């Protein structure tokens, strides 16, 4: 569906829509519930699962990955051991499979150490927001799947929505904004709130109750940004490697398939050679390239790049990509990181957003409470300014108008006035939704994102 403005909507005929976004025959489920169920199945098969423990460090033996170490628990902000101090543990394995999702902290370290992205296009990203609503039965349409493009984001910003109606009366509503936007005054969260005011959306939500809120960064580089997938002793799977299909607006199927191929490669190598310890299983990448994962990512490789000029060029180009099934004789991909996309604030147009009504639209901190986010306040901060970049926050404030106050979906970053009357960055790490957007969209990528104490963060249910 195309939303040209805040009133109109134009349904795009089914035959004109890319086949990749056809949802006939698909099931609408909760991914978090599926993950919990799969965890139970794995445990019954004898797999050890360690919920509440975050991998904080990659372990090496020379140039080989040997495992990971979990972070210490019970260390205060001052670095002192508290009464509940517990030393982290080392988890050693013949192969370490990194499945951290988009912009994983350990994955980024391994990619840098081994140069896995050398010669590839830089990974680009979007930020996605999601709410779950309980709605009156008269507003509920069993199995409805709806996607929109257009309003409310400006024409030069990549944005779109999804809506899925799941039994018994739940509406899963989400909005995605490309992080390559230029205007530092744009607020992705407010664009999402504004989006719900459109008649085509609000008719499903009015009289309902929003019960969950969350946010997460998404890979958007696709085919051109996939890094090398193996190192001595380790492999990348899922969104850690960037297998999301932007045109399809889905990535779970590719993530699952990559994990399956990784397991099959491990099993075959172990059967043939008797060991996989420390090996660089390059066959994994070769095997994955033979599957539909690479086929569909190649077919849709140019989709996101077509939106670079504006929405209308993207829609037209997307139709061509759909018709050619990937056979178009050109390649379009981003050559710069999202953090480099900003224009100075004096060249940007400020954006005013509607006041929240508390019924359809919500203040950010009120919505954050629905995510179940919790961190122990007295712990070593997991969000730090990188060494050598201590002056960048002030640069961000003065030159770009402090975009971190707007792109963060949890109000982690805000500028306050210090005792000298000067602006000073305050980091409210306890609010963090672990979306990873700050590590992507900060000016000069000045934030170092590390895992907090295990168990900290959002506590999603049914998302």
Secondary structure, 3 states (H helix, E strand, C coil): CEECCCCCCECCCHHHCCHHHCCCCCCCCCHHHHHHHHHHHHHHCCCCCCCCCCEEEEEEECCEEEEEEECCEEECCCCCEEEEEECCCEEECCCEEECCCCCCHHHHHHHHHHCCCCCCCCCCEEEEEEEEEECCHHHCCCCCEEEEEECCCCCCCCEEEEEEEECCCEEEEEEEEECCCCCCCCCHHHHHHHHCCCHHHHHHHCCCEEEEEEEEEEECCHHHHCCCCEECCEEECHHHCCCCECCCCECHHHHHHHHHHHHHHHHHHHHHHCCCCCCCCCHHHHHHCCCHHHHHHHHCCCCHHHHCCCHHHHHHHHHHHHHHCCCCCCCCCCCCCHHHCCCCHHHCCCCCCCCCCCCCCCCHHHHHHHHCCECCCCCCCCEEECCCCCCHHHHHHHHHCCCHHHHCCCCCEEEEECCCCCEEEEECHHHCCCCCHHHHHCHHHCEEECCCCCCCECCCCCC
